[in-house]
Structure formats: structure tokens, C-alpha cells
């Protein structure tokens, strides 16, 4: 009996997980590192306010994002403004959040240092742009 030649199975390619809408939203917020309102998020992520609001409800429940409502002092036209910002201390506590952000285990101090460094570089960029414009 002749044995049929066997071909080696092709190596399985490791599929990278496609970023979900929630992952994209989180990455934008943590990268931006400043309070955001829904309108700003809609413009930057090019999506509807309803979809962002729905996602924010989940993120606030998980305590990955913090929310603060500001009420105008005028009683006749009382409007509220909601601001959302990333909860930096949640990064070191939640493996799921680290995975969504695409980072390995990280401490809260490392997150604060990275945000501080980003803000410093942003201010340097702004001063250079002003210098070039002059």
C-alpha cells in the first residue's frame, strides 16, 4: 500500500480582533484625555448622538468613564450640559479595559505620567505653532 503524500497544514494566522465601536470611543477619550461632550464625540467619531449616548451609559455603569451634569442657573431656560471624561484609575484595575485600549498591564501611575507627558507635548506643539505663525 502506497501512502498518499501529506501536505502540512497551513499555519493559522492569528486574527487581530477588530476594534468595536466601544473600543474606538474609549481609545479616543483616553487619547484625548480631556472632558468631552456628546457633540464633540459625534463630530470626531462621525456617528450619531444616540449611539454614543447608549455606549456612554454602559461605560459609566462600568465606571470606565465618569459623567458630570452642569445645570445653567437661569430657571426659565434650565439646560443641562453633560461632560464625560476617562477614569484613569480604572485602567489599572480592569483587564477588559486594558484589552479595549490595546495596552498590557499598566499601573495608574504610568497612566498619569503618560497623560502628563501628552499634555506637556501638546503645550510644546501649541507654542511652536504660535512661533511659526508669528
Phi, psi and omega in degrees: 000129178267133179274138178287141179292131179260137177261139180295143179293140179296142180297133180288130177279134178284116181282131176276138182290128178288136181293129177282172178300320179297318178298317179297317180296315179297316181297321178295313184295316180290327177289323180287321175056030176223158176300141182233149169254169184298323181298316180295319179295320178299316181294317184284326181264356178053056179214178184277157179294325180297318181293322178291318179299317179298316179294321180297324178302317179293316182293325177291320177298322179283351182065030175272336179230141179254150184230139177224131178257133177245128181254134178290151184282343180283119185286328182293321180240052182296111178239150177249145175242129181252132175242142179237141175213154184289143177269099185296328181289341180287337183298317183286342184265335189244115177294325180296319178293319177300320179294318180296325180276348179076034179238155174277187183302135185217148179267162179297325180294321178295322178295314180298320179296318180295318179294318177299318179296319179296317180295321178298313180295324177297318179292323177297317179299315180299316181293322177294320178295320177296320180296318180292326181288335183284000000 
